[in-house]
Amino acid sequence: MPFVVPPRSHSVSSSSFPSSNAPQNAQSPHSKLLFTPFPPGRFSGTLSALLGYPILAVSGLLSLIFLIGSISYSSLLFVPVVFLLPLAFGGLWLARYGSRQMGRIRRFQLYTGHLQGRLFCSLKELASLVGKPEAFVRADVKNMIGMRMFLEGRLSSDESTLLLSNEAYETYRKHSEEEAASAAKREAEQGIPEEVRKVIEEGNDYVRRIREANDAIPNEDITEKLSRLELIVSKIFKQVKKDPKLVPELRKFMSYYLPMTGKLVEAYRDLIQAPIQGTNTVTACKEIEETLDTINLAFENLLDSFFQSTAWDISTDISVLQSMLQQEGLTGKDFTGKDIKHTVEQEVTGGEKEKS
């Protein structure tokens, strides 16, 4: 039974795939044929069944009669049995083949009738529909896909959902990628304390607000300053994520400096979009532009302060390394690369002499 999906009024979002066991109604983006109008086996299955069952019945019955006659009357009556039995087995094969074909056609009609107006459905739901185990339906649907009965049909990666169109598959694929990314993000954040996670989320929200305001501002000079501000703030919170011990140093930054910066940026966006650019508007915009330079410098200094202890550790390590090199006499002016090569050659020669 062919089925044409009617056009839909809206697209299917990735949220249409909340789980493989909870299919949603959906419609194809274009009116298209999703199921073959002539499923394979419709004619051959019917013909095989119509021929197979009579052949099986007649040849089987005659074989039984002649077999009884050969036992009761004459062994010559067994001769027809030799020819009738292969005919009976042939009829049995045709009957079984026809029954399988007709059974698949009936299930296909049940599937397509149930799938009207939908782009995907769980195999568990189809198994309940036809009263078969889910494993049977999975193999059945795979076979139908291979026979092009579902013209664009595919199974999901976990083989739990039937996807009826290319659009449904693309939506499912994107949703799966988003789920995998979210899972990776959650796994990466499992070791981060709740307080640190909240700080990072709040910081990322400010970064998003700065970016949105920047996109709405046509002034190239202010856009450059805001892009720099966005980069600095992003680096600050990336460093906090790497080193959660920095959170206490951000209290005033989070409670006053960053909120005030966001307020100024959004105020500039609103002022620059005002229909009338009066004296007060121009003056306020100029003050904000000048203030952004100060804010960027201050936030850069804050970011730089995060690396102060690291810089001290590096300086200490360098001092210790220089002292050790001096004690070993490896920093003297007379100790050149040739001396090193000569020393190595002597050690190698000495080692060979000891072996000999």
C-alpha positions in Angstrom: 0.0 0.0 0.0 1.8 3.2 -1.1 1.9 6.2 1.1 2.8 9.8 0.3 3.7 11.9 3.3 1.9 15.3 3.1 4.0 18.5 3.3 4.7 19.8 6.7 4.3 23.4 8.0 7.5 23.4 10.1 10.8 21.6 10.2 11.7 18.7 12.5 14.2 19.8 15.1 16.7 17.6 16.9 14.4 17.6 19.9 12.2 15.3 17.8 14.5 12.5 18.9 14.3 12.7 22.7 14.7 8.9 22.8 14.5 6.0 20.6 11.6 4.6 22.6 9.4 7.8 22.3 8.7 8.5 18.7 7.0 11.7 17.8 4.7 12.5 14.9 6.4 14.4 12.1 5.9 15.1 8.4 8.2 15.2 5.4 9.6 18.6 4.3 8.4 17.8 0.8 5.6 15.6 -0.5 7.5 12.5 -1.5 7.0 8.8 -1.8 8.6 7.0 1.2 7.3 3.4 0.6 7.4 1.4 -2.6 4.0 1.0 -4.2 4.9 -2.4 -5.5 6.6 -4.4 -2.7 8.7 -7.4 -3.9 7.0 -10.7 -3.5 3.4 -9.5 -3.8 2.7 -11.5 -7.0 5.4 -14.3 -6.7 4.3 -15.0 -3.1 0.6 -15.3 -4.0 1.3 -17.4 -7.0 3.7 -19.7 -5.0 1.1 -20.2 -2.3 -1.7 -20.9 -4.8 0.4 -23.5 -6.5 2.3 -24.9 -3.5 -0.5 -25.9 -1.2 -2.6 -27.8 -3.9 0.5 -29.6 -5.1 1.5 -30.5 -1.6 -2.0 -31.7 -0.7 -2.6 -33.8 -3.9 0.9 -35.3 -4.1 1.1 -35.9 -0.4 -2.3 -37.6 -0.3 -1.5 -39.8 -3.4 1.9 -40.7 -1.9 0.2 -41.8 1.3 -2.4 -43.9 -0.6 0.2 -45.7 -2.8 2.4 -46.2 0.2 -0.4 -48.0 2.1 -1.2 -49.9 -1.1 2.3 -51.1 -1.5 2.3 -52.4 2.1 -1.1 -54.1 1.9 -1.3 -55.4 -1.7 1.8 -55.1 -3.9 5.2 -53.6 -3.7 4.8 -52.4 -7.3 2.5 -49.7 -5.9 5.5 -48.1 -4.2 6.9 -47.0 -7.6 4.6 -44.0 -7.9 5.6 -42.9 -4.4 9.2 -42.4 -5.7 7.9 -39.7 -8.1 5.2 -38.3 -5.9 7.4 -37.6 -2.8 9.7 -35.1 -4.6 6.6 -33.4 -6.0 5.2 -33.1 -2.5 8.5 -31.6 -1.2 8.4 -29.2 -4.1 4.9 -28.2 -3.2 6.0 -27.8 0.4 8.8 -25.4 -0.6 6.5 -23.4 -2.8 3.9 -23.2 0.0 6.4 -22.0 2.6 8.1 -19.5 0.2 4.7 -18.1 -0.7 3.6 -17.9 3.0 6.8 -16.0 3.9 6.4 -13.6 1.1 2.7 -13.0 1.9 3.5 -12.6 5.6 6.2 -10.0 4.8 3.7 -8.1 2.6 1.1 -8.1 5.4 3.6 -6.9 8.0 4.8 -4.2 5.5 1.2 -3.0 5.1 0.8 -2.9 8.9 4.0 -0.9 9.3 3.1 1.6 6.6 -0.4 2.0 7.9 1.0 2.7 11.4 3.7 5.1 10.1 1.4 7.5 8.2 2.4 11.1 8.8 5.6 10.1 10.7 9.3 10.2 9.8 10.5 7.7 12.5 9.3 5.1 14.9 10.9 2.8 17.5 11.2 -0.9 16.6 9.7 -1.8 19.9 6.5 0.0 18.9 6.4 -1.9 15.6 7.1 -5.2 17.4 4.1 -4.6 19.6 2.0 -3.8 16.5 2.7 -7.1 14.7 3.0 -9.2 17.9 6.6 -10.3 17.2 9.9 -10.0 19.2 11.9 -6.9 18.7 14.8 -8.9 17.3 12.5 -10.4 14.7 11.2 -7.0 13.6 14.7 -5.6 13.5 15.7 -8.4 11.0 12.4 -7.9 9.2 12.9 -4.2 8.7 16.6 -4.6 7.7 15.4 -7.1 5.0 12.7 -4.6 3.8 15.3 -1.8 3.7 17.6 -4.0 1.6 14.7 -4.8 -0.7 14.0 -1.0 -1.2 10.5 -1.4 0.4 11.4 1.7 2.5 12.8 3.9 -0.2 14.9 6.1 2.1 14.7 3.9 5.2 17.6 3.5 7.7 18.1 2.2 11.2 19.5 4.4 13.9 23.1 3.7 15.1 21.8 1.6 18.0 19.3 -0.2 15.6 16.3 0.8 17.9 14.6 3.3 15.6 13.4 3.2 12.0 14.1 6.5 10.1 12.0 6.9 7.0 13.6 9.8 5.1 17.0 11.4 4.5 15.8 14.5 6.4 14.9 12.3 9.4 18.3 10.7 9.3 20.1 14.0 9.1 18.1 15.3 12.1 18.9 12.2 14.0 22.6 12.4 13.2 22.8 16.0 14.3 20.9 15.2 17.5 23.3 12.3 18.2 26.3 14.5 17.7 24.8 17.1 20.1 24.1 14.4 22.6 27.6 13.1 22.4 29.1 16.6 22.8 26.9 17.2 25.8 27.8 13.9 27.3 31.5 14.7 26.8 31.1 18.1 28.3 29.3 16.7 31.4 32.0 14.1 31.8 34.7 16.8 31.6 32.9 18.9 34.2 32.3 16.0 36.7 35.5 16.8 38.5 34.7 20.6 38.8 33.1 21.7 42.1 29.6 23.2 41.9 30.8 26.7 43.0 33.4 26.7 40.2 30.9 25.4 37.6 28.5 28.2 38.5 31.2 30.9 38.2 32.2 29.5 34.7 28.6 29.3 33.5 28.0 32.9 34.7 31.2 34.1 33.0 30.2 32.3 29.7 26.8 34.1 29.9 28.6 37.5 30.1 30.8 36.5 27.1 27.7 35.6 25.1 26.1 38.9 26.0 29.2 40.9 24.9 29.3 38.9 21.6 25.6 39.6 20.9 26.0 43.3 21.7 29.1 43.4 19.5 27.2 41.8 16.6 24.6 44.6 16.8 27.1 47.5 16.8 28.3 48.7 13.3 31.2 50.8 14.7 34.4 49.1 13.7 36.5 50.8 16.4 34.2 49.7 19.2 33.8 46.3 17.6 37.6 45.8 17.8 37.6 46.8 21.5 34.6 44.5 22.3 36.2 41.6 20.4 39.3 42.1 22.5 37.2 42.3 25.7 35.4 39.0 24.8 38.7 37.3 24.2 40.2 38.4 27.5 37.1 37.4 29.5 37.0 34.1 27.8 40.6 33.4 28.7 40.0 34.4 32.3 37.3 31.8 32.7 39.3 29.1 30.8 42.1 29.6 33.2 39.6 29.4 36.1 38.4 26.1 34.7 42.0 24.8 34.6 42.8 26.2 38.1 39.6 26.3 40.3 41.7 27.8 43.2 41.5 31.2 41.4 37.7 31.5 42.1 38.2 33.5 45.4 40.2 36.1 43.4 37.2 36.7 41.2 34.6 37.7 43.8 34.8 41.5 43.1 35.3 40.8 39.4 32.1 38.8 39.3 30.0 40.9 41.7 30.8 44.3 40.3 33.3 44.7 37.4 31.9 42.2 35.0 28.2 43.1 35.6 29.0 46.8 35.2 31.0 46.1 32.0 28.0 44.1 30.6 25.7 47.0 31.5 27.9 49.5 29.7 28.3 47.4 26.6 24.5 46.9 26.3 23.9 50.6 27.0 26.2 51.5 24.2 24.4 49.1 21.9 21.1 50.8 22.7 22.5 54.3 22.4 24.1 53.7 19.0 20.8 52.3 17.7 18.8 55.3 19.0 16.9 57.1 16.1 18.2 60.5 17.2 21.9 61.0 18.0 21.8 64.0 20.3 24.6 65.6 22.3 23.9 63.5 25.4 23.9 60.3 23.3 27.1 61.1 21.5 28.8 62.1 24.8 27.7 59.0 26.6 28.9 56.8 23.7 32.3 58.5 23.7 32.7 58.0 27.4 31.9 54.3 27.1 34.4 53.9 24.2 37.2 55.5 26.3 36.2 53.4 29.4 36.5 50.2 27.4 40.2 50.8 26.9 40.6 51.1 30.7 38.5 48.0 31.2 40.5 45.9 28.7 43.7 46.9 30.4 42.4 46.1 33.9 41.1 42.7 32.8 44.4 41.9 31.0 46.2 42.7 34.3 43.9 40.4 36.1 44.5 37.6 33.7 48.3 38.2 33.9 48.1 38.1 37.7 46.9 34.5 37.4 50.3 33.5 36.1 52.3 35.3 38.7 53.0 32.3 40.9 53.8 30.3 37.8 56.3 33.0 36.7 57.9 32.9 40.2 58.2 29.1 40.1 59.8 29.3 36.6 62.3 32.0 37.8 63.2 29.9 40.8 63.8 26.8 38.6 66.0 28.9 36.2 68.1 30.2 39.1 68.6 26.7 40.5 69.5 25.4 37.0 72.0 28.2 36.4 73.6 27.5 39.8 74.0 23.8 39.1 75.5 24.5 35.6 78.0 26.9 37.1 79.0 24.4 39.8 79.6 21.8 37.1 81.7 24.3 35.2 79.4 24.0 32.2 78.8 27.8 31.8 82.5 28.8 31.5 83.6 30.7 28.3 86.4 28.2 27.7 84.0 25.2 27.8 82.9 25.0 24.1 81.1 22.5 21.9 84.5 21.2 20.8 85.4 20.4 24.5 82.1 18.6 24.9 82.8 16.5 21.7 86.3 15.8 22.9 85.1 14.7 26.3 82.5 12.3 24.8 85.1 10.8 22.4 87.5 10.2 25.4 84.7 8.4 27.3 83.9 6.3 24.3 87.5 5.4 23.7 88.1 4.6 27.3 85.1 2.3 27.4 86.3 0.4 24.3 89.8 -0.1 25.9 88.2 -1.5 29.1 86.2 -4.0 27.0 89.4 -5.1 25.1 
